[in-house]
Amino acid sequence: MNNPRQPEPLPAKSPPEPPASTRAFLKDVLLCSLGAYGGPESHLGVFLRQLVEKRGYCTEDELLELNALCTMLPGPSSTQTIVALGHKLGGPRLAGLTMLVWALPAVILMTLASFLYTYLARLGFIQDVTRFLAPMAVGFVVFAGVRITGKVLKTPGDVVIFAVSAGVTVFYRQPWVFPLVLLAAGGIGILRPRKNPLTRNSPSSPVKAPWGYLAAFAGIALAGISLAALLHQPLVQLFESFYRYGYLVIGGGQVVVPLMQSELVDGRGYMTNQEFLSGFGLVQGLPGPMFSFAAYAGGMAARPLGTLGQVGGGLIGAVGIFLPGLLLLFFIYPLWQRFRSQPVIQRALEGIKAAAGGLVASATVVLLAAQGISPLPLGVTALSTGLLLFTRLPPPLLVMGSIIAGIMVQ
């Protein structure tokens, strides 16, 4: 009797590749990273252009909601916004990959700058290279303001919230003002009269808060403070400092820099004021998150530890300053997704989005005033705004054009 034919063994399965949509999204995140100059408001314009208008990963309203949420959290608001979009599309895993792709190029460049800043300063053409980058970045802010204004001003009440928010934040730029304005606008949105009464909707399933992220946030903070006091080890102290900067600051890179300067330069003497300002000037001309400046500051502070220590200092600075904001976002975002559909939250969002538009408008006014009324910078801003509004020119090409023009125009 013949033995029955044994089935052939199945070939070993290789690990599944990420879906094309994941690869495409991360590629677009990289394009945003390479084309995002300036602060959070400028980054929002890049996100609108690349991720909403060109790719359609979310609607403009959804991006504005995410941005408003992140503006109220400690940490880098533009980084949290794009990471929150990654969380929305693919959960925590894609959010983590988004963080790496978005921040890594700038972190690497700023860590290298901690080694090369002396040579870069001697070259003499840095000012020419970055001549038009700032006015070009203002063009992204104007572009974002134009696009957002048309979306958030739907009622006379929205116009009032928009105007008051813009007026307040033009004259009062302290970090605590921005979340306070957004919270006040949310309260006004809830209290505004509506034709239809509120209906009570309950979540379809109980909300499971990801308490682990909040516990990690608090645990790392306490451990950092304790270990820095007990060990007096330079890298541990650096991590505690940068982690503290990350959870104490609301408003982005421009806000955290004075805090870093007072401690790293005046308090501990890790670098001179000129060295500190040289790095801050350099980060203005590089793409990506402003918080990547922490990699430069950490590397400079760790110079006495040798080459490996300096690399470690740059890495510790970057990880320390980004980590608390991300942990808070990972805790808040699932709760936000669960409750944002509730009528009360929807009313609050109407006011918050109008106020967020006012914050972008105020940033436009402040940045235009800061660059002065010189015809050349204003012309670059106007040209950049026009190209973004009326053409589909990729942001990296616009950036390269600005760099080339800065070198050629003397």
N, C-alpha and C positions, 0 to 999 in steps of 0.2 A: 504494500500500500504506500503510495507516494505521500510524502509529507506535503501538507498544503504550503503553498508559496508564502514565504514570509514577506510581509510588507517592507519595502525599503525604508531605511531610516530617513526621517525628514531632515533636510539641511538645517544647520543651526541658523537661527534668525539673527540678523545683525540688528543692532539698536536702531529704532526708527529715527529717521531724520526729521528735523523740525519741519512743520508744514510750510509750504511756500509763503503763506501769508505772514508767518512769523519772520521768516528771512526777509521778506519785503519790508515789513514794518521796521525791523532793526536797521536795514539799509537806509530807510528814510530817517530814522533817528540819527544815524551817522551823518547824513547830509545836513540835518538840522544842527548837529554839533559843530560841523565844519563851517556852517554859515551863520551861526548865532553870535553876533558881536554886540557889545553893550550889555545893559542890565536886563532885568526880568521883563520890562515892558517891551524892549526890543525883541527879546526871545519869543514873546507871545506873538509878535508879528510874523516871525519865521514859522512858528507852529501853525498859525492860521493859513499861511501860504502853502506849506509843504504837506501838512498832515490833514488839514480840513479841505481846503480848496482843491488841491491837486490830487490827493489820495482818498479823501472821504472816510477816514477812520472814525470820525465822529462829526457831529454837527457843530456849528459855531456856538450855539447855546450850551451844548455839553462841555465844550472846551472852556467857555467862560465860567461855567459852574465849577469845574475842577480848579481853575485858576483862582476863583474867589475862595474856595475851600482852603487851598494851599496858602493863600495870602494871609489867612487867619492863623496858620500854624507856624511855630518856630521852624527855622531852617531856610534853605534856598528855595524860594517859591517857584521859580521856573523849572528847576530840577524836579521838584515834587509834582509839578503839573504834568510833565511828560512821563514821569514814572507812574503817576496815577492813571494816565491814559493806557500805558502798558498793562497795568493791573486790570483795567476795565476790559481790555482785549484778550488777555491771556493769563490772568491771575498772578499770584506772587512770583512765579518763575519768570514770566515774561517781564514783570516789573523789575526784577533784579537784573536781568540781561539788559533791559533798557537803561538802567542806571549805569552799568559798565560801559555800554557803547556811547552813551551821552557824555560821560565825564572823563573817561580814560584818556582820550587824546589831549585834552587840556591839562590833565594831571601830569602826564608824561612830559609835556612841553615845559610846564612850570617847575617840575623837579629838575629837569636839565638846566633850566634857567638859573637855579640856585648854584650850579657849578659854573655857568658861563656868563653870569651877569656882568662881571668885570670886562670880559672881552666884548660883550655886546655893547657896553657903554662906550668902549674905545672905537667902535666901528664908525660912529658918527652919522650913519644914515638911518638909524632907527626912527628918528623924528620924521624923515622923509617918507619912510615906509608907512607909518601910521598917520600921516597928515590928514587923510580924508576918511579914515575909518570911523572916527567919532561922528562927523556929520552924516556919514552913510548910515550909521546905526540909528541916528535920530530919524532918518527916513523910515526905518522899520517901525519905530514907535508911532510916527504919524500915520503910516499905513494901518497899523493895528487900531489906532484911534478912529480912523475913518470907517473901517470895517465894523468895529464894535458899535459905534454910535448908531448906525443904521439898524442894528439888531436889537438894541436895548431900549431905545426911546419909542415906546408904543403908546403911552398915555401921557397927559399933562403931568401926572404925578411922577412918572419916570423922569421927565425933563427936570422937574424940581430937584429930585434926589441926585440926578446926574450933576446939575449945576452946583448944588451945595457941596457935594463930595469933592468936585474938582476945585472949587474955591477954597475949601478948608485945607486940602492937602497941597495946594500951591504955596500957602503961607506957613503951614505947620507940617514939617517933614519928619518929625520925630517918629521912631519906630512904632510906638504904642498907638499913634493916631490912626494908622491904616486899619488894623483889625477893629478898632473902636468905631470907625466910620462904617465899615461893612456890617458890624453887628447892629448899629443903630439903624442902618438902612433896612436890614432884615426885619427889625421890629416894626418899622414904619410900614413895610410891605404887608406884615400880618394885620396891622391895625387899619389899613386903608379900607374904606367901604367897598363892598362888591354887590353886584345885583343878585348873585346866587349865594346862599348861605353855605357855610362849611359843612361838609359831610365827614363823618368819622369813618376812616378806613383803617383796619388793623392789618399788620403784616400777615401774610399767608402762613408763615411758620415762625416759631420763636427765633429771636435774634441771638446768635451765639457770638458774643463779643470775643475777638482774638486777644484775650488778656495776656497771652504769652509775650506779645510784642511790647505791651505797656510794662510788663514786669521786667523784660530785658532792658528797656529804656531806663527805668529807675535803677535796676540792679547795676548796670554798667556805670551810671553816674556815681552811685555810692561807692562801688568798688574802685573807680578811678580816683575819687577824692581820698579814700582810705589808703590805697597803695601809694599814691603820690606823697602823702604825708609820712608814711612809714618807711618807704624804701629810699626816697631821695634819688631815684634812678632817672637820668635825664629823659630817656624815651618815654618812660611811664608818666613823668611830669608833663611832657609835651602832649601825650594823648589826652590826659585829663584836661589840659588847657583847651585844646581844640574841640574836644567833645563838649566842654562847657560853652564855648563860643557857639556851637551848633544849636544848643537848646535855649540859649539866652536871647538869641537875635531873631527878630521878626523884621523882614523887609529886604533881605538879599545882601549881596556882597558889599555894596557901598556902605551898608549899615555896620557890618561886622568889622570892617577895616579899622575904624577908630578904636574899637575895643582891643583889637590885636595890637595896634601900635602902642597903646598905653601900657600894655603888659609886656610884650616881647621886646620893645625898644626901651621905653622909659623905665619899666619896672625891673626887668631881668637882664637887659643889656645884651641880648642874643645877637643883635645886629645894630648898625648905625641907622639913624633916620634916613640918610641918603640911600643906603642899601634897601631899606624897607620901601621907600617911595619909588626907587628904580623898578622893583618888582611889581609894585602896584601899577606903575605906568605901563609896564610891559604887558600885564594881563589885559589892559584895555585894548591892546592891539591883537589879542589872540581870541579865537573863537571858543565857544563853550561856556560853562558856568563860571560866574565870577568867584565862587567859593574855591575854585581850583587854585586861587592865590595861596590857600593854606599849604599846598604842596611846596611852593617856593619858600614860604615863611618857615615851614617845618624843616626843610632842607638847610636853609641858612642857619637856623638855630642849632642844628645837629652837626655843624661843620667840625667842631673839636673831636667828634667821634670817628673821623676818617671817612673814606669813600662809602663803605657799606653803611656806616651809621648815618651818613647824610642821605643816602637813598632811603634808608629806613625812616628817617625823620620826615622826608617828603611824603612817603606812603602813610605814615602815621598821621601827619597833618591832614591829608585828604580824607582818610577813612574816619578820623575822629570828628571832623566838622560836618561830614555828610550823614553819618550814621544816626544821630538822634532824630533828625527830621524825617528820615526814612522810616524808622521804627514807629514814630508817631503817626505817619501817614498810613502805614500798614495796619495800625490799630484802628484808625478813624475810618478808613475808606469803606470797609464792609458795612459798618454802621450807617455811613452816609448813603450807600447804595440801597440799603433796606428802607430807610426812612425818607429819602428824597422825594418819593412819590406821594407822600402824605400831603393833604391839602394845605395844612399850616406851613409845611416846609416849602411847598410850591409858591405860596404867597411871599414867604420870606425871600425865596430865590429871586423873585421879580425885583424886589428892592435891592438885593445884593448885587445882581447883575447890572442894574442901573448905576449903582455906586462904583462897581468895578470899572465900568466905562468911564466914570468921572475920574478915577485914579489914573487911568491911562492918559486921559486928556490933560490932567495936571502934570503928568510926567513930560508930556510933549511941550507944554509951556515952559516948564523948568529947564528942560534940556535946550530948547531953542534960546532961552534967555542966557544960559550958561555959555553957549558958543558965540554969543554976540551977534551983531548985525553986519558982520563982514560979508560982502557979496559972494565971495568964493565958497565959504562953508554953507551959506544959505542956498547957493546954487546946487551944491552937491546934494544937500538934503532934499531939495525940490526934485532934482533929477532922479534920485533914488526912489522917492515916493512915487513919482510918475511911472517909473519902470515896474515897480511892484504892483501898482494899481491897474495898469493898462497893458502889461505884457506878461509873458510866462517865463521871464528870464530866471534861471535858477539862482538862488541866493549866493552859492559859492562863486559863480561867475561875476556877480555884482561885487563881491568882496575883492576878487582878484583884480577887477577893473579899477577899484578904488586904490589898491596898493600900487598898481602900475602907474596910475595917474599921479599919485603922491610922489613917486620917484621921478617922473618926467617933468612935472610942473615945479619950477623953482621960484 
